[in-house]
Amino acid sequence: MIITGKYPNLRLRRNRKSEWIRRLVQETNLTVNDLILPIFLTEGINKKIPIKSMPGIYRYSINKLLGILDRAIRRKIPMVALFPYTNPNIKDVLGSEALNENNLVCRAIRYIKKRYKNEIGIMCDVALDPYTSHGHDGILKKRKILNDETIDILVEQALLQAKMGCDVIAPSDMMDGRIKRIRQRLDKENLKDVQIISYAAKYASNFYGPFREAVGSNNVLKGDKKTYQMDFRNCNESLREVSLDIKEGADMVIVKPGMPYLDIIRSVKDNFKIPVIAYQVSGEYSLIKNGIQKKIIHEKSIIESLMSFKRAGANAIITYFADTINLDLFN
């Protein structure tokens, strides 16, 4: 970078002297169009269950979705992402409930589409961890996650969700080759317009704890997920993962977690001119939310955290703050 001029002729503070000039020269902006709202689902009627480790976040029974969806639509949030809390009694080693057309996610998709048509997009994860008795994203055999056998199930799960009306399929499992297989199957079934957002760079992170409580996999997870989720020490590996998923048919890619991986977002954006979505995960949310509630940090830190994703190159952000954030806090 070449900077012409020098102090005192050049005074960079002149472009910061007033609110109007700061607005005029700002390089990055954040609007509601950049936000995706995650929603946790639970069985039952008239249920709104608080998640202890995520202040202000709840699991909703399907009939209670109206309130949160109405608010999201009023705020013009483009898309919601659905995550189920599966009754432990119906979990098994194969995650069979994932293929039940009357499972929680499928019923929620139908409910939303019936009432809202195309007013808001629906994104659903393709992975087995909410449904398996061992808490892993794939088939577990002799302490090993089976890649190809897992893909067979993921393809059927993706197809089922698409047929129910899901707009965006989001494989979050990190199995090799699943994007190609899912894209081929969707196209074969004349579901060519269903998009695939791949969790292409998903790290084996310590920031997922509250999410695992929310979906009920924290107490059943056997071992860790380091054989399929990425090593947080690696950067170049993320480019290989993203490259493969793009070639296999991904329309967009997700980097997860978010703030600890801003360098990955920037690297992916610089190397591949594809829409990149940052996931501000549950651990990030809970740290910020608890800090605000305890008056350790200001509420404006939410805006600052989300702006960091945009500055790094993210086109959109999956964040639990999406439907409550006060965008007037910019100033």
C-alpha positions as CSV (number, residue, x, y, z in Angstrom):
1,M,0.0,0.0,0.0
2,I,1.3,3.4,-1.0
3,I,0.2,6.4,1.2
4,T,1.0,9.7,-0.5
5,G,1.8,12.7,1.7
6,K,2.9,13.1,5.2
7,Y,2.0,14.8,8.5
8,P,1.1,17.6,9.0
9,N,-0.2,18.1,5.4
10,L,-1.9,14.7,5.7
11,R,-4.2,14.4,8.8
12,L,-6.2,11.2,8.7
13,R,-8.3,12.4,11.6
14,R,-10.0,15.0,9.3
15,N,-12.1,12.1,7.9
16,R,-13.3,11.2,11.4
17,K,-14.1,14.7,12.8
18,S,-17.9,14.5,12.6
19,E,-20.6,11.8,12.4
20,W,-21.6,12.8,8.9
21,I,-18.1,12.5,7.4
22,R,-17.6,9.1,9.2
23,R,-20.8,7.9,7.5
24,L,-19.7,9.3,4.2
25,V,-16.3,7.4,4.1
26,Q,-17.2,4.2,5.9
27,E,-16.0,1.1,4.0
28,T,-18.3,-1.6,5.4
29,N,-22.0,-1.6,6.2
30,L,-24.3,-4.0,7.9
31,T,-28.1,-4.3,7.2
32,V,-30.8,-6.8,8.1
33,N,-30.3,-8.3,4.6
34,D,-27.0,-9.7,5.9
35,L,-28.6,-11.8,8.7
36,I,-29.8,-15.4,9.1
37,L,-31.7,-16.3,12.2
38,P,-31.2,-19.8,13.8
39,I,-34.3,-21.3,15.5
40,F,-34.3,-24.3,17.8
41,L,-37.3,-26.6,17.7
42,T,-38.9,-28.8,20.3
43,E,-41.8,-31.3,20.4
44,G,-45.1,-30.5,22.1
45,I,-47.6,-27.7,22.1
46,N,-47.3,-24.1,23.4
47,K,-43.7,-24.7,24.5
48,K,-41.0,-22.0,24.7
49,I,-38.2,-23.5,26.6
50,P,-35.2,-21.4,27.7
51,I,-31.7,-22.7,26.9
52,K,-29.7,-22.1,30.1
53,S,-26.3,-21.5,28.4
54,M,-27.8,-19.1,25.8
55,P,-29.5,-16.2,27.6
56,G,-32.5,-15.0,25.6
57,I,-32.6,-18.1,23.3
58,Y,-35.4,-20.7,23.4
59,R,-36.6,-23.9,21.9
60,Y,-40.0,-23.5,20.3
61,S,-42.7,-26.0,19.7
62,I,-44.0,-25.7,16.1
63,N,-47.2,-23.9,17.0
64,K,-45.1,-21.2,18.8
65,L,-43.1,-20.4,15.7
66,L,-45.6,-17.8,14.6
67,G,-44.3,-15.2,17.1
68,I,-40.6,-15.5,16.2
69,L,-41.3,-15.8,12.4
70,D,-43.7,-12.8,12.4
71,R,-41.0,-10.7,14.0
72,A,-38.4,-12.0,11.6
73,I,-40.5,-11.1,8.6
74,R,-41.4,-7.7,10.0
75,R,-37.7,-7.0,10.4
76,K,-37.2,-8.4,6.8
77,I,-34.7,-11.1,7.8
78,P,-34.1,-13.1,4.6
79,M,-33.8,-16.6,6.0
80,V,-34.2,-18.8,9.1
81,A,-32.1,-21.9,9.9
82,L,-34.0,-24.7,11.7
83,F,-32.3,-27.0,14.3
84,P,-34.2,-29.8,16.2
85,Y,-34.1,-31.0,19.8
86,T,-34.8,-34.7,19.3
87,N,-36.4,-36.7,22.0
88,P,-33.6,-39.0,23.3
89,N,-36.0,-42.0,23.2
90,I,-36.1,-41.9,19.4
91,K,-32.4,-41.5,18.8
92,D,-30.5,-44.6,17.5
93,V,-27.0,-45.4,16.2
94,L,-28.0,-44.7,12.6
95,G,-29.9,-41.5,13.3
96,S,-33.0,-43.0,11.6
97,E,-35.3,-40.2,12.7
98,A,-33.5,-38.0,10.2
99,L,-35.4,-39.9,7.4
100,N,-38.8,-39.7,9.0
101,E,-41.0,-37.4,7.0
102,N,-42.9,-36.5,10.1
103,N,-39.8,-35.6,12.2
104,L,-39.7,-32.2,13.9
105,V,-37.8,-30.4,11.1
106,C,-40.1,-31.8,8.3
107,R,-43.2,-30.7,10.2
108,A,-41.8,-27.3,10.9
109,I,-40.9,-26.8,7.2
110,R,-44.4,-27.7,6.1
111,Y,-45.9,-25.5,8.8
112,I,-43.8,-22.5,7.8
113,K,-44.4,-22.9,4.0
114,K,-48.1,-23.3,4.5
115,R,-48.4,-20.0,6.4
116,Y,-45.7,-17.9,4.9
117,K,-45.2,-19.3,1.4
118,N,-42.0,-17.6,0.1
119,E,-42.0,-14.6,2.5
120,I,-38.9,-16.0,4.2
121,G,-36.3,-18.6,3.2
122,I,-35.8,-21.9,5.1
123,M,-32.4,-23.4,5.6
124,C,-31.9,-26.9,7.2
125,D,-28.8,-28.7,8.3
126,V,-28.0,-32.0,6.8
127,A,-26.2,-34.0,9.5
128,L,-27.0,-36.9,11.8
129,D,-25.8,-35.5,15.2
130,P,-29.3,-34.3,16.4
131,Y,-30.6,-37.9,15.8
132,T,-27.8,-40.3,16.8
133,S,-27.6,-41.9,20.2
134,H,-23.8,-41.3,20.1
135,G,-24.0,-37.6,19.2
136,H,-21.8,-37.8,16.0
137,D,-22.6,-36.5,12.6
138,G,-22.3,-39.9,10.9
139,I,-22.4,-43.6,11.3
140,L,-20.1,-44.8,14.1
141,K,-18.6,-48.2,13.9
142,K,-15.7,-49.4,16.1
143,R,-15.0,-45.8,17.2
144,K,-14.7,-44.7,13.6
145,I,-17.0,-42.4,11.6
146,L,-17.8,-44.1,8.3
147,N,-17.7,-41.6,5.5
148,D,-19.3,-43.2,2.4
149,E,-22.0,-45.1,4.4
150,T,-22.9,-41.8,6.1
151,I,-23.3,-40.0,2.8
152,D,-25.9,-42.6,1.7
153,I,-28.1,-41.4,4.6
154,L,-27.3,-37.7,4.1
155,V,-28.4,-37.8,0.5
156,E,-31.8,-39.2,1.6
157,Q,-32.1,-36.7,4.4
158,A,-31.3,-33.8,2.0
159,L,-33.9,-35.1,-0.5
160,L,-36.5,-35.4,2.2
161,Q,-36.0,-31.9,3.4
162,A,-36.1,-30.5,-0.1
163,K,-39.4,-32.3,-0.9
164,M,-40.9,-30.9,2.3
165,G,-40.2,-27.4,1.0
166,C,-36.8,-26.5,2.4
167,D,-35.2,-23.8,0.2
168,V,-31.6,-24.3,1.2
169,I,-29.8,-27.5,2.1
170,A,-26.8,-27.0,4.4
171,P,-24.7,-30.1,4.9
172,S,-22.8,-29.6,8.1
173,D,-21.4,-33.0,8.6
174,M,-18.0,-32.6,6.9
175,M,-18.0,-36.0,5.2
176,D,-15.9,-36.0,2.0
177,G,-17.8,-36.0,-1.2
178,R,-21.3,-35.4,0.1
179,I,-22.0,-32.2,-1.8
180,K,-21.6,-33.9,-5.2
181,R,-23.9,-36.8,-4.2
182,I,-26.5,-34.5,-2.8
183,R,-26.5,-32.1,-5.8
184,Q,-26.8,-35.1,-8.2
185,R,-29.7,-36.5,-6.4
186,L,-31.6,-33.2,-6.1
187,D,-31.1,-32.6,-9.8
188,K,-32.3,-36.1,-10.6
189,E,-35.5,-35.5,-8.6
190,N,-36.1,-32.2,-10.5
191,L,-35.2,-30.1,-7.5
192,K,-32.6,-28.1,-9.4
193,D,-33.6,-24.8,-7.8
194,V,-32.9,-26.0,-4.2
195,Q,-29.6,-24.4,-3.1
196,I,-26.8,-26.0,-1.3
197,I,-24.8,-24.0,1.3
198,S,-21.9,-26.1,2.4
199,Y,-20.4,-26.0,5.8
200,A,-17.1,-26.2,3.9
201,A,-14.8,-24.9,6.6
202,K,-16.1,-26.2,9.8
203,Y,-13.6,-26.5,12.6
204,A,-13.5,-28.9,15.6
205,S,-14.1,-26.0,17.9
206,N,-14.5,-25.5,21.6
207,F,-17.2,-22.8,20.9
208,Y,-20.0,-25.2,20.2
209,G,-20.9,-26.2,23.7
210,P,-24.2,-24.2,24.1
211,F,-25.4,-25.4,20.7
212,R,-25.0,-29.0,21.8
213,E,-27.0,-28.3,24.9
214,A,-29.7,-26.7,22.7
215,V,-30.0,-29.7,20.4
216,G,-29.5,-32.3,23.1
217,S,-26.3,-33.9,21.9
218,N,-23.9,-32.6,24.6
219,N,-24.6,-35.4,27.1
220,V,-24.5,-38.3,24.6
221,L,-21.4,-37.3,22.5
222,K,-18.9,-40.1,22.6
223,G,-15.3,-38.8,22.1
224,D,-14.7,-35.8,19.8
225,K,-15.2,-34.8,16.2
226,K,-11.6,-34.2,15.2
227,T,-11.5,-37.0,12.6
228,Y,-14.0,-35.1,10.4
229,Q,-14.2,-31.5,11.5
230,M,-11.1,-29.4,10.7
231,D,-8.0,-28.8,12.9
232,F,-8.1,-25.2,14.2
233,R,-4.4,-24.9,13.5
234,N,-4.9,-25.1,9.8
235,C,-5.7,-22.4,7.2
236,N,-4.6,-23.8,3.8
237,E,-6.7,-26.9,4.4
238,S,-9.8,-24.8,4.4
239,L,-9.1,-23.6,0.9
240,R,-8.9,-27.2,-0.3
241,E,-12.2,-28.0,1.4
242,V,-13.9,-25.0,-0.1
243,S,-12.4,-25.7,-3.5
244,L,-13.7,-29.3,-3.6
245,D,-17.2,-28.3,-2.4
246,I,-17.5,-25.6,-5.1
247,K,-16.5,-28.1,-7.8
248,E,-19.1,-30.5,-6.4
249,G,-21.9,-27.9,-6.7
250,A,-22.0,-25.7,-3.6
251,D,-23.8,-22.4,-4.2
252,M,-22.4,-20.8,-1.1
253,V,-20.0,-21.8,1.7
254,I,-20.0,-21.4,5.4
255,V,-17.1,-20.7,7.7
256,K,-17.8,-22.0,11.3
257,P,-17.1,-20.7,13.9
258,G,-16.9,-17.0,13.1
259,M,-14.8,-14.5,15.0
260,P,-11.9,-16.8,15.8
261,Y,-11.7,-17.6,12.1
262,L,-11.9,-14.1,10.4
263,D,-8.6,-14.9,8.7
264,I,-10.3,-18.0,7.1
265,I,-13.3,-15.9,5.9
266,R,-10.9,-13.4,4.3
267,S,-8.8,-16.1,2.7
268,V,-11.8,-17.9,1.3
269,K,-13.2,-14.7,-0.1
270,D,-10.0,-13.7,-1.7
271,N,-9.4,-17.0,-3.3
272,F,-13.0,-17.9,-4.4
273,K,-15.4,-15.3,-5.6
274,I,-18.3,-17.1,-4.1
275,P,-20.8,-16.0,-1.4
276,V,-19.3,-16.7,2.0
277,I,-21.4,-17.0,5.2
278,A,-20.0,-16.6,8.7
279,Y,-21.6,-18.5,11.5
280,Q,-21.4,-16.6,14.8
281,V,-21.8,-19.8,16.9
282,S,-23.4,-20.4,20.2
283,G,-20.2,-19.9,22.3
284,E,-19.6,-16.6,20.7
285,Y,-23.2,-15.5,21.3
286,S,-23.1,-16.6,25.0
287,L,-19.8,-14.9,25.7
288,I,-21.1,-11.6,24.3
289,K,-24.5,-11.8,25.8
290,N,-23.2,-12.7,29.3
291,G,-20.7,-9.8,29.0
292,I,-23.5,-7.4,28.2
293,Q,-25.8,-8.7,31.0
294,K,-23.0,-8.3,33.5
295,K,-22.2,-4.9,32.2
296,I,-18.6,-5.9,31.3
297,I,-19.1,-4.8,27.7
298,H,-21.6,-2.5,26.0
299,E,-24.5,-3.7,23.8
300,K,-22.7,-2.0,20.9
301,S,-20.2,-4.9,21.0
302,I,-22.9,-6.9,19.1
303,I,-22.6,-4.5,16.1
304,E,-18.8,-4.5,16.4
305,S,-18.7,-8.3,16.3
306,L,-21.0,-8.6,13.3
307,M,-19.2,-5.8,11.5
308,S,-16.0,-7.8,11.8
309,F,-17.5,-10.6,9.7
310,K,-18.5,-8.1,7.0
311,R,-15.1,-6.4,7.1
312,A,-13.4,-9.8,6.7
313,G,-15.5,-10.5,3.5
314,A,-18.6,-12.4,4.6
315,N,-21.7,-11.8,2.6
316,A,-24.1,-12.9,5.4
317,I,-24.0,-13.9,9.0
318,I,-25.8,-16.7,10.9
319,T,-26.3,-15.1,14.3
320,Y,-28.6,-15.6,17.3
321,F,-28.7,-11.8,17.6
322,A,-30.5,-11.5,14.2
323,D,-34.0,-10.8,15.4
324,T,-33.1,-8.6,18.4
325,I,-30.2,-6.6,17.2
326,N,-30.7,-2.8,17.3
327,L,-29.1,-1.6,14.0
328,D,-29.4,2.0,15.3
329,L,-26.5,1.2,17.6
330,F,-24.2,1.9,14.7
331,N,-23.6,5.5,15.9
